[in-house]
């Protein structure tokens, strides 16, 4: 389905009946990443997936897509669908967008899951890496995407889930250069949301990969001790929807039930 927003088409999917579950994909991903999880969710729920700015079938809006910009896009879809309450599940960058969306409309959020994601802002090292990547993207984009995407998986995972990794990489390569750069800039500029997330009156879950090269899971576990935030740790890395598919599905179903 398509919704017009600021003169560009926003692609989204709206399926099923019941409580609304909003799925937000990560960087270099699109709505297709949820294809294996959706059938289970659709048994008792209404599932909405949105292609974020510069990803999938949604074009770019500018050269910097802040997390707030992306959240406004999602919110426009949810308002169009007349949804008053919903569960937000965001993978990686999608988690940052979910936090920005929850900040705009906290009363509507019944549950929020950060999946292989964090409420923390980038540290100085990560910000510098994003700037370097954006410079590289302008001259050697395909090689950059192949390298950065495959580095999210351990050598064991790359072999064990070769078909799934190849499929996900092919989707990543469809992301336009402008979408890559705009999202990287948006993530680099995002603010820390730790205190907001802790204070949010909703059911909260963080899914952590023990071998995640991007998210500091151990830090999240320490920082959320004695709070109402639940941290669940899985055995592999950043791409739990590929590397820990069945375990992740169980956690998500338990979370929404």
DAFENFEN-V893935 format. One record per backbone hydrogen bond with DSSP energy under -0.5 kcal/mol. NH is the residue of the N-H (numbers start at 1). CO is the residue of the C=O. If there is no record, write none. Layout:
# DAFENFEN-V893935
NH | CO
NH | CO
This chain:
# DAFENFEN-V893935
3 | 10
5 | 8
8 | 5
10 | 3
11 | 9
12 | 1
13 | 49
15 | 47
17 | 45
19 | 44
21 | 46
22 | 20
22 | 87
23 | 21
23 | 48
24 | 22
24 | 89
25 | 23
25 | 50
29 | 26
33 | 30
34 | 31
35 | 32
37 | 34
38 | 34
39 | 35
40 | 37
41 | 37
42 | 38
43 | 40
44 | 41
45 | 41
46 | 19
47 | 15
47 | 45
48 | 21
49 | 13
50 | 23
51 | 11
52 | 50
54 | 58
54 | 59
55 | 52
55 | 58
58 | 55
59 | 9
59 | 57
65 | 182
66 | 64
67 | 186
70 | 66
71 | 67
72 | 68
73 | 69
74 | 70
75 | 71
76 | 72
77 | 73
78 | 74
79 | 75
80 | 76
81 | 77
82 | 79
83 | 78
86 | 108
87 | 20
88 | 111
89 | 22
90 | 113
91 | 24
92 | 90
92 | 115
94 | 91
95 | 92
96 | 92
97 | 93
98 | 94
99 | 95
100 | 96
101 | 97
102 | 98
103 | 99
104 | 100
105 | 101
108 | 105
109 | 105
109 | 106
110 | 86
110 | 108
111 | 86
112 | 203
113 | 88
114 | 112
114 | 205
115 | 90
115 | 113
116 | 114
116 | 207
127 | 123
128 | 124
129 | 125
130 | 126
131 | 127
132 | 128
133 | 129
134 | 130
135 | 131
136 | 132
137 | 133
138 | 134
138 | 135
139 | 136
140 | 136
144 | 140
145 | 141
146 | 142
147 | 143
148 | 144
149 | 145
150 | 146
151 | 147
152 | 149
153 | 150
158 | 154
159 | 155
160 | 156
161 | 157
162 | 159
165 | 161
166 | 162
167 | 163
168 | 164
169 | 165
170 | 166
171 | 167
172 | 168
173 | 169
174 | 171
175 | 172
180 | 176
181 | 177
182 | 178
183 | 179
184 | 180
185 | 181
186 | 182
187 | 183
188 | 184
189 | 185
190 | 186
190 | 187
193 | 119
197 | 193
198 | 194
199 | 195
200 | 196
202 | 200
203 | 110
204 | 228
205 | 112
206 | 230
207 | 114
208 | 206
208 | 232
210 | 208
210 | 234
211 | 236
212 | 209
217 | 215
220 | 216
221 | 217
222 | 218
223 | 219
224 | 220
225 | 222
227 | 224
230 | 204
230 | 228
232 | 206
232 | 230
234 | 208
238 | 152
240 | 238
242 | 239
243 | 239
244 | 240
245 | 242
248 | 244
249 | 245
250 | 246
251 | 247
252 | 248
253 | 249
254 | 250
255 | 251
256 | 252
257 | 253
